[in-house]
């Protein structure tokens, strides 16, 4: 793929120069200090012939980093699912459809582009893939799950975001950052200032 020059038209079709649109994504802005927790509520996805990746020893989505409700138990920040051993689900064969069978993190979901090393228990980050849209584009959310995304993780997502025109938000030191066009960063900042949910 040929690299887009800063003064070339942005490949997104906005009519703006790349440096004024998606080329401006190299600057991230801190949007606010917040303790928002993201939901596991399933979102409709097209059926894929490919099976999801197996979770293996990873159970971070069950360990209190994302918000959900399982068999009468609220799962929330610091409050893991009582059916998680910390390495796997103790009721895996009997787990409910919603949310347990319906939810896949961005690493496990069918046709995921994420490399093996981004599995949450290895990277410390749960990627929620395209759980909302902004200007017709999917928005990805990186939820810190034991550690904040390091430079390797962020470098991979920066490249992925620019290649696929997918803005994302992520946490560092309990503060949210937005990566994407300036207009996207403003939307995220405004939502936080008004106390509204971010993308989830």
Secondary structure, 3 states (H helix, E strand, C coil): CCCCCCCCECCCCCCCEHHHCHHHHHCCEEEEECCCCEECCCCCCCCCCCCCCCCCCCCHHHCCCEEEEECCEEEECCECCCCECCCCECCHHHCCHHHHHCCCCCCCCCCCCCCHHHCHHHHCEEEEEEEEEECCEEEEEEEECCCCCCHHHHHHHHHHHHHHCCCEEEEECCEEEEECCHHHHHHHHHHHHCCCCCCC
